[in-house]
Amino acid sequence: MPALFTSYPDAPRLPLPRQRADLRTPYEQVLYGRRTHRDFARSPVPLTTLATLLATVFGPVDFIDSGHGALYRRTSPSGGARQELDAYVGALDVTGLAPGWYHYNGLQHSLELLAEGFTPAQATHLCADQPWAGEAAFLVVLAARLERLSVKYHTPRCYRVCLLNAGHLGQTFALTATALGLGPAQTGAFNDAQVAASCALDDTCHIPLYVLAAGHTHPEPTQSPEPATLTVLRSTPLNEGGPGDQGPHSPIARPAPGRRPRH
């Protein structure tokens, strides 16, 4: 059985604060306030905030008996509780944390330094030359240790489950960042080989799947979409009845023949 946690014993290790940042924002406010941000302010994120985000999303909640040894659970679902996804942090603007690439050690709640130095220009290039990536305070790469999943599930479908698990973690990341007062972002567009090299991954059995990011939101965003106007809605096919058709003759508005409408 592969080890439950990835670690880099020879890497310099920074223990993260155990004191948690405030996560008591009402759930409704977090859920409806979550948006993908593409405009970030040039202000550092406190280390305590980053530590809370990492622990909440990627740290263990409890340990369970699988019948073949212990497994652990996170705040997101994971197929078979295999927890095959590791978190690698590209720090750009975090108070008390030098720019560079780190691995989050969830068992020890620490950051293991993999490479010193990381610039906004490098972040932009890694994320397929998307400028917003260089404006975020940090990136988080989700990387899969595929053997943790395949040792239990011996079919190609396990890779599909791995992708679903990445989505679960991405959503929890976005909601937690929102609760902490940050603007989250995520992208599947990145330079795979270069991201893998930045995170010291072999890009064969340990591969990058998803790039997340967060930072303080810009007070005057320019990349946020405008609300849809009536003119736009009229020209948009909202259902099979045609562009903007929601009237009494819409297939959605009238019941199918022989069926009574439900109330």
C-alpha positions as CSV (number, residue, x, y, z in Angstrom):
1,M,0.0,0.0,0.0
2,P,1.4,3.4,-0.9
3,A,1.9,5.9,2.0
4,L,-1.1,8.0,2.8
5,F,0.8,11.3,2.8
6,T,3.4,12.7,0.4
7,S,6.5,14.3,2.1
8,Y,9.9,15.6,1.2
9,P,12.0,14.8,4.2
10,D,15.1,16.6,2.9
11,A,13.3,19.9,2.1
12,P,13.4,22.9,4.4
13,R,10.1,22.8,6.4
14,L,8.0,25.8,7.6
15,P,5.5,24.9,10.3
16,L,2.2,26.7,9.6
17,P,0.2,28.6,12.3
18,R,-2.2,26.4,14.1
19,Q,-4.4,29.4,15.0
20,R,-7.3,29.4,12.5
21,A,-8.5,32.5,10.7
22,D,-12.3,33.2,11.1
23,L,-14.5,30.9,9.1
24,R,-17.8,31.9,10.6
25,T,-19.2,33.7,7.5
26,P,-22.9,32.6,7.0
27,Y,-23.2,29.7,4.6
28,E,-25.8,31.4,2.4
29,Q,-23.5,34.4,2.1
30,V,-20.5,32.2,1.1
31,L,-22.5,30.1,-1.4
32,Y,-24.1,33.0,-3.3
33,G,-21.1,35.2,-2.9
34,R,-18.7,32.7,-4.5
35,R,-17.5,33.9,-7.9
36,T,-14.5,33.2,-10.1
37,H,-12.3,36.3,-9.9
38,R,-9.9,37.6,-12.5
39,D,-9.0,40.9,-10.9
40,F,-6.8,40.9,-7.8
41,A,-5.4,43.7,-5.6
42,R,-1.7,44.0,-5.0
43,S,-1.9,43.3,-1.3
44,P,-0.4,40.3,0.6
45,V,-2.5,37.5,2.1
46,P,-1.7,36.8,5.7
47,L,0.1,33.5,6.4
48,T,-2.6,32.6,8.9
49,T,-5.2,32.9,6.2
50,L,-3.3,30.7,3.8
51,A,-2.7,28.1,6.6
52,T,-6.4,28.0,7.4
53,L,-7.3,27.5,3.7
54,L,-4.8,24.7,3.3
55,A,-5.8,22.9,6.5
56,T,-9.5,23.2,5.8
57,V,-9.4,22.0,2.2
58,F,-6.5,19.5,2.2
59,G,-5.8,18.6,5.9
60,P,-7.1,15.4,7.5
61,V,-10.4,15.6,9.4
62,D,-10.3,12.1,10.9
63,F,-8.8,8.6,10.4
64,I,-10.9,5.5,9.6
65,D,-10.3,1.8,9.6
66,S,-10.5,0.5,6.0
67,G,-10.2,-3.1,7.0
68,H,-6.7,-3.1,5.4
69,G,-5.2,-0.3,7.4
70,A,-6.0,3.4,8.1
71,L,-7.3,6.0,5.7
72,Y,-8.2,9.6,6.3
73,R,-11.0,11.9,5.3
74,R,-11.0,15.5,4.2
75,T,-13.9,18.0,4.0
76,S,-14.4,17.0,0.4
77,P,-15.6,13.5,-0.8
78,S,-12.9,11.2,-2.3
79,G,-13.5,7.9,-4.0
80,G,-12.7,5.2,-1.6
81,A,-11.1,7.8,0.7
82,R,-7.9,7.3,-1.2
83,Q,-6.9,11.0,-1.1
84,E,-4.7,10.7,-4.1
85,L,-4.5,14.5,-4.7
86,D,-1.6,16.5,-3.2
87,A,-1.5,20.3,-2.9
88,Y,1.5,22.3,-4.2
89,V,1.7,26.1,-3.4
90,G,3.2,28.7,-5.7
91,A,3.6,31.6,-3.3
92,L,3.7,35.1,-4.8
93,D,2.5,37.5,-2.2
94,V,1.9,35.9,1.2
95,T,3.1,37.7,4.4
96,G,6.0,35.8,6.0
97,L,6.4,33.4,3.1
98,A,9.2,33.9,0.6
99,P,8.1,33.5,-3.1
100,G,8.7,30.0,-4.3
101,W,7.2,26.6,-4.7
102,Y,6.1,24.5,-1.7
103,H,4.4,21.2,-1.0
104,Y,1.7,21.3,1.7
105,N,2.4,18.5,4.1
106,G,-1.1,17.8,5.5
107,L,0.0,15.4,8.2
108,Q,2.4,17.9,9.7
109,H,0.5,21.1,8.6
110,S,3.7,22.5,7.2
111,L,5.1,23.8,3.9
112,E,8.1,22.0,2.4
113,L,10.2,24.3,0.2
114,L,10.9,22.8,-3.2
115,A,12.2,25.8,-5.1
116,E,13.0,29.4,-4.2
117,G,11.7,32.2,-6.3
118,F,8.4,32.6,-8.1
119,T,7.4,35.7,-10.1
120,P,4.1,37.0,-11.5
121,A,5.5,36.6,-15.0
122,Q,6.3,33.0,-14.3
123,A,2.8,32.4,-12.9
124,T,1.2,34.0,-15.9
125,H,3.2,31.8,-18.3
126,L,2.5,28.6,-16.4
127,C,-1.2,29.3,-16.6
128,A,-1.2,29.5,-20.4
129,D,-0.3,33.2,-20.4
130,Q,-3.4,34.2,-18.5
131,P,-2.5,37.6,-16.9
132,W,-4.8,37.2,-13.9
133,A,-2.6,34.3,-12.6
134,G,0.3,36.7,-12.0
135,E,-1.9,39.0,-10.0
136,A,-3.1,36.4,-7.5
137,A,-1.4,36.1,-4.1
138,F,-0.7,32.3,-4.6
139,L,-1.5,29.4,-6.8
140,V,-2.3,25.9,-5.6
141,V,-1.6,22.9,-8.0
142,L,-3.6,19.7,-7.4
143,A,-1.4,16.8,-8.4
144,A,-2.5,13.2,-8.5
145,R,-0.5,10.3,-7.0
146,L,-2.3,7.8,-9.2
147,E,-1.0,4.6,-7.5
148,R,-3.1,5.6,-4.4
149,L,-6.2,5.2,-6.4
150,S,-5.2,2.4,-8.7
151,V,-4.1,0.1,-5.9
152,K,-7.7,-0.3,-5.0
153,Y,-9.5,0.3,-8.3
154,H,-7.9,-1.7,-11.1
155,T,-9.8,-0.2,-14.0
156,P,-9.1,2.9,-16.2
157,R,-12.3,4.4,-14.7
158,C,-10.3,5.3,-11.6
159,Y,-8.7,8.2,-13.6
160,R,-12.2,9.6,-14.1
161,V,-12.8,9.4,-10.4
162,C,-9.6,11.2,-9.8
163,L,-10.8,14.1,-12.0
164,L,-14.1,14.2,-10.1
165,N,-12.1,14.3,-6.8
166,A,-10.2,17.3,-8.2
167,G,-13.5,19.1,-8.9
168,H,-14.7,18.4,-5.3
169,L,-11.5,19.9,-3.9
170,G,-11.7,22.9,-6.2
171,Q,-15.2,23.7,-5.1
172,T,-14.3,23.4,-1.4
173,F,-11.3,25.6,-2.1
174,A,-13.4,28.3,-3.7
175,L,-16.0,28.3,-0.9
176,T,-13.4,28.3,1.8
177,A,-11.5,31.2,0.1
178,T,-14.7,33.1,-0.1
179,A,-15.5,32.6,3.6
180,L,-12.0,33.9,4.3
181,G,-12.6,37.1,2.4
182,L,-10.5,36.1,-0.7
183,G,-11.4,35.9,-4.3
184,P,-10.9,32.4,-5.7
185,A,-10.0,31.4,-9.2
186,Q,-9.3,28.1,-11.1
187,T,-8.2,27.0,-14.5
188,G,-7.6,23.8,-16.4
189,A,-5.4,25.8,-18.9
190,F,-1.8,25.5,-18.0
191,N,1.5,24.3,-19.3
192,D,1.6,20.7,-18.0
193,A,5.3,19.9,-18.3
194,Q,6.4,23.2,-16.8
195,V,3.9,23.1,-13.9
196,A,5.1,19.5,-13.2
197,A,8.7,20.6,-13.2
198,S,7.9,23.5,-10.8
199,C,6.3,21.1,-8.4
200,A,9.0,18.4,-8.8
201,L,6.5,15.9,-10.2
202,D,7.5,13.1,-12.6
203,D,4.5,13.9,-14.8
204,T,3.9,10.2,-15.3
205,C,2.6,8.7,-12.0
206,H,2.5,12.0,-10.2
207,I,0.7,14.5,-12.5
208,P,-0.8,18.0,-12.3
209,L,-4.6,18.1,-12.9
210,Y,-5.9,21.5,-11.8
211,V,-4.6,25.0,-10.9
212,L,-6.4,27.0,-8.2
213,A,-5.6,30.5,-7.1
214,A,-6.7,33.2,-4.7
215,G,-6.0,36.7,-3.5
216,H,-7.6,39.9,-2.3
217,T,-10.1,41.1,-4.9
218,H,-9.6,44.4,-6.7
219,P,-11.9,47.2,-5.6
220,E,-12.6,48.1,-9.2
221,P,-12.6,44.9,-11.3
222,T,-12.4,45.1,-15.1
223,Q,-12.8,41.4,-15.9
224,S,-16.2,40.8,-14.3
225,P,-19.0,40.1,-16.8
226,E,-21.9,42.5,-17.0
227,P,-25.4,41.3,-16.1
228,A,-27.4,40.0,-19.0
229,T,-29.9,42.5,-20.4
230,L,-33.3,41.8,-21.9
231,T,-31.9,42.3,-25.4
232,V,-29.2,39.7,-24.7
233,L,-31.8,37.2,-23.2
234,R,-34.1,37.7,-26.2
235,S,-31.3,36.6,-28.6
236,T,-30.3,33.6,-26.5
237,P,-31.9,30.2,-27.0
238,L,-32.9,29.4,-23.4
239,N,-34.8,26.3,-24.3
240,E,-35.8,24.2,-27.4
241,G,-38.6,26.6,-28.3
242,G,-36.2,29.0,-29.9
243,P,-34.3,32.2,-28.9
244,G,-35.6,33.6,-25.7
245,D,-38.9,31.6,-26.0
246,Q,-40.4,31.3,-22.5
247,G,-44.0,32.1,-23.5
248,P,-47.1,30.0,-23.2
249,H,-46.1,28.0,-26.3
250,S,-42.7,27.1,-24.9
251,P,-42.1,23.3,-24.6
252,I,-41.2,24.0,-21.0
253,A,-44.2,26.2,-20.3
254,R,-46.8,23.6,-21.5
255,P,-47.3,20.1,-20.2
256,A,-46.7,17.1,-22.5
257,P,-49.8,15.7,-24.2
258,G,-51.8,13.4,-21.9
259,R,-50.1,14.6,-18.8
260,R,-51.5,16.9,-16.1
261,P,-49.3,19.7,-15.0
262,R,-47.7,19.3,-11.6
263,H,-48.3,21.9,-8.9
